[in-house]
Amino acid sequence: METTADGTSYFQEGDHIRIKRTGETGRINAADGGVVYVLMEETKETKLFSARADEDAYIELVTSEVAGTISREPESEDNSAARSRAIRRSG
């Protein structure tokens, strides 16, 4: 992920992302003109998203290719609820 001088963050090539609504993951394989092309891990299809990373973004950072660290961004409500249900079932 890249942050500009004005504080705006953008996804960049190599970032590992998650679609907030579905939990699907993929890797950004290209960025151009304010959009990113994501190769989805399960289906191997390419999807197109806005490159801007903010609270309204459809995707969220999982790990950054450059930093190689796990994102500290908040987890989406959909994923949080699913994780809570899974923990209750296993425990």
Protein Blocks (a to p, Z undefined) as FASTA:
>chain_A
ZZdfkopacddehiacddfknopacddfbdeehiacdddfklopacdddfbdcfkbmbdc
fbdfklopacfbdcdfklmmmmmmmmmmmZZ
